[in-house]
Amino acid sequence: MVPPFIEQLQKLIAEDNLEDVAKVLQENGQWLSETTREEVSSLSGRLQQVRQQEWKGTISHENVQLEWNRIREALIRIVQFYARSPEERARVALKKKLKWLIPLVVYLLVTAGLLWWLLQPQSSFKMDADLLVERLTFQYLEGPANFARGKLESCFIQNFDSIELEGDRLLWAKESGDRWNASQDLTSGIVLTANENISGIGVHFGPAQLERLFPAPGALLTFSQSEDAPYLVQMTVHQNEGLRSEWNLQDSMDLEVEMVTLKGVDGVSSFYAPTQMRLFPGKDRAREVRITSFPGTSHFDMEFKANIEIEAQNLLISEPGFYQPLESLAVPTLLAGQIRIGGSDQQPLRLIEISEGEALDVDTQEPLSLKHIGFGEKGITIKLAGIVREIETGRDHESRNPSRIEWLWHTQKWMIAAVVLVLLGLVPFILKNKRS
């Protein structure tokens, strides 16, 4: 029902007797809601303050009228509200409540959604890795693979097609047990061509230095080394076309061949049985050896005594793998490592240390840069860099991605600060709607 004092209040408002309006409302507070009672008490205090300031002369006439009009509007709104029927008051109260409740719900939902999004793993970030492994596989995309200080004591190549050599003199032994029972001085280069692509048949030679490797884009390369043979590196290259490699003779080179055809030597055409050869490089000739393999899989067993490094400038790869297949299992071959995520080498966002036996999976977003491969008695050293989608390490393949908020705070602090300021700036607006 409508409170009985409403007509009295309307008359007092018409007479602009605001102090009495506030007094009547306070005396009949049982008819008012708690929020309205608090508002009436506040308005009454403001009236007294205005009267005191006016009496002391500390407020101008214009400011008295401005504050008086504001109080009058607030009291009129309260009287008009309680002059309605209970049903109308309920509808008005609900409408007023929804006026600030809906923005509050939207604000909370947006804030919660933004917080959830910020706590999700970052799906694209920079990675730099220094790793020590026993086995590495990757897909070659582009870039020169130049070998520096890569002197080998010996090398065995399976699946070779032809070998082009330059030298002054060639010695060979046709029968097992003989030692250089034939020789010939050379006036031009010689070419060894495999008679057939037979599994297990290859050429063994050394010492020599591997200068360059020319894999085709999309070739799958594997490097492996074991603690049982720390000075032996096994390299496998699988591609749909022949593989070319260039070598350099440091001194005389010994070869062991079978099932080959020899061009460039008078009276000699083929060697079917295992044959020993020794080639002496010419002083005034190029010391290069060019080896071409058959399409398919080429195997290189390279034996060294000193460390070998590959200077791989802008060598782009994808799908790096650090596992050794063992029946149906994939055994991690990592020995040690350190991965830096984001930032600089001196101040990375996150530094991940990897111990021996831990797994490492890298999901690449774009080609990685393989900056270095080194072979030494401790294992294969690798330097990788690029943009990745995900990194998993550890025995449980735990994701090591930073959260989005970590990444943004490290790379774009201004964005986080701007979002926080916007959210804080909306709070007074919502509270103002609640009070109105």
Buried (B, 14 or more C-beta within 10 A) or exposed (E): EBBEBBEBBBEBBEEEBBEBBBBBBBEBEEBBEEEBBEBBBEBBEBBEEBBEBBEEEEBEEEEBEEBBEEBBEBBBEBBBBBBBEEEEBEEEEEEBEEEBBEBBEEBEEEEEEEEEEBEEBBEEBBBBBBBBBBBBBBBBBEBEBBBEEBBBBBBBBBBBBBBBBBBBBBBBBEEEEEEEEBEBEBEEBBBBBBEEBEEEBBBBBBBBBBBBBBBBEBBBBBBBBBEEEBBBBBBBBBBEEBBBBBBBBBEBBBBBBBBBBBBBBEEBEEBEEBBBBBBBBBEEBEBBBBBBBBBBBBBBBBBBEEBBBBBBEEBBBBEBBBBBEEEEEEBBBBBBBBBBBBBEEEEBBBEBEBEEEBBBBBEBBEBBBBBBBBBBEBBBBBBBBBEBBBBBBBEEEEEBBBBBBBBBBBBEEEEBEEBEEEBEEBEEEBEEBBEE
